[in-house]
Amino acid sequence: MAAAFAEAGVTGLLHARDLDTGAELALGADTPVSTASVHKLCLLVTLYREAAAGRIDLTRPVDLPATGRTPGRTGLSAMLDAARLSLRDLAYLALAVSDNAAADVLWDEIGLDTVNRTMAELGLTRTIAVHTVRELFAALAEDTGQDSPVDPAVVARLRVLDPAFTNRSTAREMTALLAALWHGDACPGEPGAALRRLLGLQVWPHRLASGFPFDDVRVHGKTGTLPTLRHEVGVVEYPDGGRYALAVFTRAAATSITLPTADAAIGTAARLAVDALRLTSR
């Protein structure tokens, strides 16, 4: 796995967890990382946990004006007209296409404190939300100014890449969160099943899913991206019943926006980890 990361020009952190046997495989899994959009998973787990407790109605509609939305290239962030969507449809957009505007409506609905309290209840004491997506973007814009976001000197001063400043977690805690979701501990009953379904609807095939190009293997995931950072966490389910939670966090040496080899390294390392876990379970 380390060689796969090195060949792609990235440093990588990984944790893999067999959801049935508890077997684990780790590479720097306790190192704090800036989670970027991976933290939307923490937000959505909290939303659906609140729904399971009867404190939130996921079908409640929200009116969204055409202006004032958090920027982004997908979903409501890129749309031009006013809309009316339920909380669960906003959750779909936040997960499936990593819609920043949809996520911030939910951050405003739930609150940072509720998300952090939920993570603490689940034993994830190093998984901390510091700001919403709009606040993250504001810090990014402030640090970038009028300079190019791919200039190495600019990237070096970006606070959102520092886990001490921004939303953060570790690879081990992210697989623990996925395990709690898959075992029904994080979101019991139908809300948990609904959230697991949403994670299976993510559209991006270039990271985690690229390591498992098989029609009978299901990949559920959530990506995260910032300058030099490419992440994904998720669960891979095999037709023989094997289920594996994965968290892969990478940082590239190059500052280019497009680095397909770095994206592919996430899938390669994840596949190597799952193959190793499957060998040990036989």
C-alpha positions as CSV (number, residue, x, y, z in Angstrom):
1,M,0.0,0.0,0.0
2,A,2.8,2.4,0.9
3,A,4.4,1.6,-2.5
4,A,1.1,2.3,-4.3
5,F,0.9,5.7,-2.6
6,A,4.5,6.5,-3.3
7,E,4.2,5.6,-7.0
8,A,1.3,8.0,-7.3
9,G,3.2,10.8,-5.7
10,V,1.1,11.0,-2.6
11,T,1.5,10.2,1.1
12,G,-1.3,8.0,2.3
13,L,-3.1,7.0,5.5
14,L,-5.4,4.0,5.6
15,H,-7.5,1.9,7.9
16,A,-9.4,-1.2,6.8
17,R,-11.8,-3.1,9.0
18,D,-13.6,-6.4,8.5
19,L,-17.1,-5.6,9.7
20,D,-17.8,-9.2,10.7
21,T,-14.6,-10.5,12.2
22,G,-13.2,-7.2,13.5
23,A,-9.8,-7.8,11.8
24,E,-8.0,-4.6,11.0
25,L,-5.2,-3.3,8.8
26,A,-3.6,0.1,9.4
27,L,-1.2,2.5,7.8
28,G,-0.9,5.7,9.8
29,A,-4.5,5.2,10.9
30,D,-4.3,7.4,14.0
31,T,-2.8,10.5,12.3
32,P,-5.2,13.5,12.4
33,V,-6.3,14.7,8.9
34,S,-8.3,17.5,7.4
35,T,-11.5,15.6,6.4
36,A,-12.8,18.1,3.7
37,S,-16.2,16.7,2.4
38,V,-15.7,13.4,4.1
39,H,-17.1,15.2,7.2
40,K,-20.5,15.2,5.4
41,L,-20.7,11.6,6.5
42,C,-20.6,12.7,10.2
43,L,-23.3,15.3,9.4
44,L,-25.6,12.7,7.7
45,V,-25.1,10.1,10.4
46,T,-26.2,12.7,12.9
47,L,-29.2,13.7,10.8
48,Y,-30.4,10.1,10.5
49,R,-29.6,9.4,14.1
50,E,-31.8,12.3,15.1
51,A,-34.5,10.9,12.8
52,A,-34.3,7.5,14.4
53,A,-34.8,9.2,17.8
54,G,-37.9,10.9,16.5
55,R,-36.4,14.4,16.8
56,I,-36.4,15.2,13.1
57,D,-38.8,14.4,10.3
58,L,-36.7,13.7,7.2
59,T,-39.7,14.4,4.9
60,R,-40.0,18.0,6.1
61,P,-39.6,20.3,3.1
62,V,-37.2,23.3,3.0
63,D,-37.5,26.3,0.8
64,L,-34.2,27.3,-0.8
65,P,-33.8,30.7,-2.4
66,A,-31.9,31.1,-5.6
67,T,-29.2,33.3,-4.0
68,G,-26.9,33.0,-1.0
69,R,-26.0,29.4,-1.6
70,T,-22.6,27.9,-0.7
71,P,-20.5,27.6,-3.9
72,G,-19.7,24.4,-5.6
73,R,-19.8,22.6,-8.9
74,T,-22.6,20.1,-8.2
75,G,-26.2,20.1,-7.2
76,L,-27.9,23.1,-5.7
77,S,-24.5,24.9,-5.5
78,A,-24.6,25.0,-9.3
79,M,-28.3,25.5,-9.9
80,L,-29.8,28.9,-10.6
81,D,-33.4,28.8,-9.5
82,A,-35.3,28.5,-6.2
83,A,-36.1,25.0,-5.0
84,R,-38.1,23.1,-2.4
85,L,-36.6,19.9,-1.1
86,S,-37.1,17.6,1.8
87,L,-34.3,17.0,4.3
88,R,-33.8,13.5,3.0
89,D,-33.5,14.7,-0.6
90,L,-30.9,17.3,0.6
91,A,-29.1,14.4,2.3
92,Y,-29.1,12.6,-1.0
93,L,-27.5,15.5,-2.8
94,A,-24.9,16.0,-0.1
95,L,-23.8,12.4,-0.3
96,A,-24.3,11.4,-3.9
97,V,-22.8,14.4,-5.6
98,S,-21.2,16.1,-2.5
99,D,-23.5,19.2,-2.9
100,N,-22.0,21.9,-0.7
101,A,-25.2,24.0,-0.6
102,A,-27.4,21.0,0.3
103,A,-24.9,20.1,3.1
104,D,-24.9,23.6,4.5
105,V,-28.7,23.6,4.8
106,L,-28.3,20.5,6.9
107,W,-25.4,21.9,8.9
108,D,-27.7,24.9,9.7
109,E,-30.5,22.5,10.6
110,I,-28.5,20.2,12.8
111,G,-25.7,22.5,14.2
112,L,-22.0,21.8,14.7
113,D,-22.5,21.0,18.4
114,T,-25.1,18.3,17.7
115,V,-22.7,16.6,15.2
116,N,-19.8,16.8,17.6
117,R,-22.0,15.5,20.5
118,T,-23.1,12.5,18.3
119,M,-19.5,11.7,17.4
120,A,-18.6,11.8,21.1
121,E,-21.5,9.5,21.9
122,L,-20.2,7.0,19.4
123,G,-16.7,7.1,21.0
124,L,-15.1,9.1,18.2
125,T,-13.4,11.7,20.3
126,R,-10.9,12.8,17.6
127,T,-13.6,13.5,15.0
128,I,-14.4,17.2,15.3
129,A,-16.4,19.6,13.2
130,V,-15.1,23.2,13.4
131,H,-17.0,24.9,10.6
132,T,-19.6,24.5,7.9
133,V,-18.7,24.3,4.2
134,R,-19.4,28.0,3.7
135,E,-17.0,28.8,6.5
136,L,-14.4,26.5,5.2
137,F,-14.7,28.2,1.8
138,A,-14.4,31.6,3.4
139,A,-11.1,30.6,5.1
140,L,-9.9,29.1,1.8
141,A,-10.7,32.4,-0.1
142,E,-9.1,34.5,2.6
143,D,-5.8,32.5,2.4
144,T,-5.8,32.3,-1.4
145,G,-6.7,35.9,-2.1
146,Q,-6.1,36.8,-5.7
147,D,-3.3,34.2,-6.1
148,S,-3.5,30.8,-7.9
149,P,-4.8,27.9,-5.8
150,V,-2.2,25.7,-7.5
151,D,0.8,27.9,-6.6
152,P,2.8,25.8,-4.1
153,A,3.5,29.0,-2.1
154,V,-0.3,29.6,-1.8
155,V,-1.0,26.0,-1.0
156,A,1.6,26.1,1.8
157,R,-0.4,28.8,3.6
158,L,-3.9,27.2,3.4
159,R,-5.3,26.7,6.9
160,V,-7.9,24.3,5.7
161,L,-5.2,21.7,5.1
162,D,-4.2,21.8,8.7
163,P,-6.3,19.4,10.9
164,A,-5.6,21.7,13.9
165,F,-7.7,24.4,12.2
166,T,-10.4,22.6,10.3
167,N,-12.8,19.7,10.4
168,R,-10.8,16.6,11.3
169,S,-10.7,12.9,12.1
170,T,-8.5,9.8,11.7
171,A,-8.7,6.9,9.4
172,R,-9.4,4.5,12.3
173,E,-12.3,6.7,13.6
174,M,-13.9,6.9,10.2
175,T,-14.0,3.1,9.8
176,A,-15.4,2.9,13.3
177,L,-18.2,5.3,12.3
178,L,-18.9,3.2,9.2
179,A,-18.9,0.1,11.4
180,A,-21.4,1.7,13.8
181,L,-23.6,2.6,10.8
182,W,-23.5,-0.9,9.2
183,H,-24.1,-2.6,12.6
184,G,-27.1,-0.4,13.3
185,D,-25.5,1.3,16.4
186,A,-25.3,4.8,14.9
187,C,-28.7,5.0,13.2
188,P,-31.0,2.1,14.3
189,G,-33.8,0.7,12.1
190,E,-35.1,2.2,8.9
191,P,-33.1,5.5,9.1
192,G,-29.9,3.5,9.2
193,A,-30.9,1.4,6.2
194,A,-31.9,4.6,4.3
195,L,-28.5,6.2,5.0
196,R,-26.6,3.1,3.9
197,R,-28.6,3.2,0.7
198,L,-27.6,6.8,0.1
199,L,-23.9,6.0,0.5
200,G,-24.4,3.4,-2.3
201,L,-25.6,6.0,-4.7
202,Q,-22.5,8.1,-4.8
203,V,-21.7,8.8,-8.5
204,W,-17.9,9.1,-8.4
205,P,-16.1,6.0,-9.7
206,H,-12.5,7.3,-9.8
207,R,-11.3,6.7,-6.3
208,L,-12.5,3.9,-4.0
209,A,-14.7,2.2,-6.6
210,S,-11.8,2.0,-9.1
211,G,-10.2,-0.7,-7.0
212,F,-13.3,-2.9,-7.2
213,P,-14.5,-3.0,-10.9
214,F,-16.8,-5.9,-10.5
215,D,-20.5,-6.0,-11.2
216,D,-21.2,-8.2,-8.1
217,V,-19.2,-6.0,-5.6
218,R,-21.1,-3.1,-4.1
219,V,-19.2,0.1,-3.1
220,H,-20.6,2.7,-0.8
221,G,-18.6,5.8,-0.2
222,K,-18.0,9.5,0.5
223,T,-15.2,11.5,-1.1
224,G,-13.4,14.6,0.2
225,T,-11.3,17.0,-1.8
226,L,-9.2,20.1,-1.1
227,P,-6.0,21.4,-2.8
228,T,-3.5,18.4,-2.6
229,L,-6.0,16.4,-0.6
230,R,-8.0,13.4,-2.0
231,H,-9.9,11.2,0.3
232,E,-12.6,8.6,0.4
233,V,-14.2,6.5,3.1
234,G,-16.7,3.7,2.5
235,V,-17.8,0.1,2.7
236,V,-17.2,-2.6,0.2
237,E,-19.6,-5.6,0.1
238,Y,-18.7,-8.8,-1.6
239,P,-21.2,-11.3,-3.0
240,D,-20.0,-14.0,-0.5
241,G,-21.1,-11.7,2.4
242,G,-17.8,-10.1,3.2
243,R,-18.1,-6.5,4.3
244,Y,-15.1,-4.1,4.7
245,A,-15.0,-0.5,6.0
246,L,-12.2,1.6,4.5
247,A,-10.8,5.0,5.0
248,V,-8.1,6.3,2.7
249,F,-6.7,9.8,3.1
250,T,-4.0,11.1,0.7
251,R,-2.0,14.3,0.2
252,A,-0.2,14.9,-3.1
253,A,3.2,16.4,-3.5
254,A,2.0,18.1,-6.7
255,T,-0.5,21.0,-6.4
256,S,-2.3,20.3,-9.7
257,I,-6.1,20.2,-9.6
258,T,-6.2,17.0,-11.8
259,L,-4.1,14.1,-10.7
260,P,-5.7,10.9,-11.9
261,T,-2.9,8.7,-10.5
262,A,-3.5,10.1,-7.0
263,D,-7.3,9.3,-7.3
264,A,-6.5,5.8,-8.6
265,A,-4.1,5.1,-5.7
266,I,-7.0,5.3,-3.3
267,G,-8.7,2.4,-5.1
268,T,-5.5,0.4,-5.4
269,A,-4.5,0.7,-1.8
270,A,-8.1,-0.1,-0.7
271,R,-8.2,-3.3,-2.9
272,L,-4.8,-4.4,-1.4
273,A,-6.1,-3.9,2.1
274,V,-9.4,-5.8,1.4
275,D,-7.5,-8.6,-0.3
276,A,-5.2,-9.0,2.8
277,L,-8.2,-9.0,5.1
278,R,-10.0,-11.7,3.0
279,L,-6.9,-13.9,3.0
280,T,-6.7,-13.7,6.8
281,S,-10.3,-14.7,7.2
282,R,-10.0,-17.9,5.2
